């Protein structure tokens, strides 16, 4: 083997080792989603007459950025750089609310609000909190939701409620944090909607 070829071979090996070392240091994000339990449909109610649409839930700006949030004090929050939501939690919660309302059997129609005036009621909600809590001893998760229902024709609010809960995280990784977030979100949705009873419409049908 000539000196020239030995130099080329050595250079190639060193380059390969360098690239392998660099690639081993690359860290890729992990993606998560809320895993909510679908409601069980009760027997259908034959007297269901009202219809309702659900607006996409709102949330504070910091919960819409994508990374999973943790709180290190009541005043300070941080963001996991490599742990992010694969699906916007607002979308997951909105769809879960729709499914729970359908399963209740109290409505002849339940859908995502699309701006049309073809329903009687509109439910608007807000994801208030969805974060890890690291400053109260151990690792906890905090979830809070609020919602209200208004008659579409006149805008009168005829129901409002909120739900919030903290729960301890048993594991020591982000997957355990998200699992607890899912569990508490399920419970918050049930608590939020359990008092939802709508009076007769105050305006005439269209």
Secondary structure, 3 states (H helix, E strand, C coil): CCHHHHHHHHHHHHHHHHHHHHHHCCCCCEEECCCCCCCCCCCCCCCCCCEEEECCCEECHHHHCCEEEEECCCCCEEEEEEEEECCCHHHHHHHHHHHHHHHHCCCCEEEECCCCCCCCEEEEEEEEEEEEECCCCCCEEEEEEEEEEEECCCCCEEEEEEEEEEEECCCCCHHHHHHHHHHHHHHHHHHHHCCCCCCCCCCCCC
